[in-house]
Amino acid sequence: MTTMDLDSAWDLHPQVSVRPEPFGALLYHFGTRKLSFLKDRRLLTVVQSLADAPTARAACLAAGIGETELPRYGKALAALAHSSMVVGRTS
């Protein structure tokens, strides 16, 4: 998966812990025992706001990410989805 459907609703996986750091954040998945590094504070803001946003695109735009930057952030979110850090919202 190289891109993510930004017009769908996404959530942080319930087994993922987020630890903000000066460089961005560490994400740890207790189920898979995977660790991910977020090296962008705006991506951290997006990830933390996914649950409250109707879509991933809305979370990105609310974090100040412009339309021209969306493909790059879509790829970053796709990588997080591929590693099960974020999951599609079912309800």
N, C-alpha and C positions, 0 to 999 in steps of 0.2 A: 504494500500500500504506500503510494508516494504522496497522495493528497487525501484530504479529509472532506467530507460533506459538511461544509461550514453552515449550511442551512438546516442542519439537524440539531437536536438537543443532545448535549453531552454532559457527563458528570465525572468527577474524580471517583475512581474506584473506591468503594467503602473500606478496602483493606490497605489503602495508600495513606501514608503519613507524609506531611509536607513540613520541611524544616527550612524556613527562610535563612539565607546566608547573605553576606555582603555582595557576593558575586551573582546571586540569584536565589537558588534553592536546591535542596536535596529532596528527592522523592524516593520513598522506600515502600515497596509492595510487600506486605507481610505474607501474602499467599504464595507469591512466586519467588520471593527473596531477591528481587531485582532492585537495583539502585539506579536512579536517573539523576542527572545534573541539569538544572535549568540555568543557563548562563545569561539570561535576559530577564530583567526585573519586570518588564511588561508582559512577558510570557507567564511569569509567576502570577501576575495580576489576572490574566486571562484564565489560567487554570483554577485559581481560587474563586473566580466568579462564575464558572461554568454552571454550577447548580442553580444560580439565581437568574441566569440569562435564558431567554427562550431558545436561542441558537448559539452555536460557537461563533458565528459571524457577529452577533449582537455583543457577545462577551469581548471579542476583539475590538470592535468599534468603541465600546465603552471604555476600554483600556487605552484609547488614543491611537490605535493602530489604523493607519490610513488604508484606503482601498488598494493602493499600489503595493503595500506591504503584506496584504492578506495572503498571497500565494506562499510567501516564506513562512508565515506563521501557520498556515494550513499544513505545510510539510512538517513543521515541528510538532504540531498537534497530532498529525498522522503517526509520527514516530512514537508518541506517547500512547496512542491508541493501539498500535501494533504490540507494544510491550505491556498492554493491559493497565496502564496507569490511569487512563481515562477510558470510559465506556459509554456507549450510546444509552441515552435515557429511554427507559421502557414505559414509564408512566407519565 
